[in-house]
């Protein structure tokens, strides 16, 4: 995903998310912050906690008409107003890694649950989002590659596990078939 998506710099939090629809990594303007006071947690049926907080422009959090970007994360917030996901507490962090929708082969799409968290925040704090907001993991600019690195490690782990399982199955089959003379 991230290798084929465009990086964007100096994105203003009030700019339409559709203007950077092909983004994978976004460096926001210095005025963009995560409004941690208007965050919420949505607890799924399986017990996972999905967190969402609006990305706003400093000084206009109460006046921003439409929220375009949402910072999201897993199990890093309390029910209301305590968003501690990734680098949200770091005042120097002004970048986001886009959360792409997965196909849900092994689990439900996380984006569906982030949507539910966003809707809960909108209802709780009387916020309005664009029709298609963009979800990002809020990080410092130096950490823009951490999510793609995490996915690479998980993919390598899955590959190695599969190879080991195949080797064990092959050895067991060879042992079962082999007849001593």
Number of C-alpha atoms within 10 A of each C-alpha: 11 16 8 9 13 14 16 16 11 14 20 19 25 17 13 18 21 14 9 16 14 14 20 21 23 23 22 21 15 17 15 24 27 30 22 21 13 21 29 29 29 26 17 12 7 6 9 13 21 26 31 36 32 28 29 24 21 15 11 12 17 11 9 16 13 18 23 24 26 28 30 36 24 18 17 16 23 16 14 18 17 18 28 22 21 18 19 23 15 14 12 13 22 24 29 28 26 26 21 15 11 13 10 9 7 7 8 11 14 18 16 12 19 24 19 19 24 29 18 18 24 19 11 13 12 10 18 16 17 14 11 13 18 23 27 22 22 30 25 19 17 9 15 21 13 12 15 14 11 11 11 12 12 12 12 12 12 12 12 12 12 12 12 12 12 12 12 12 12 12 12 12 11 11 10 9 9 9 7 4 3
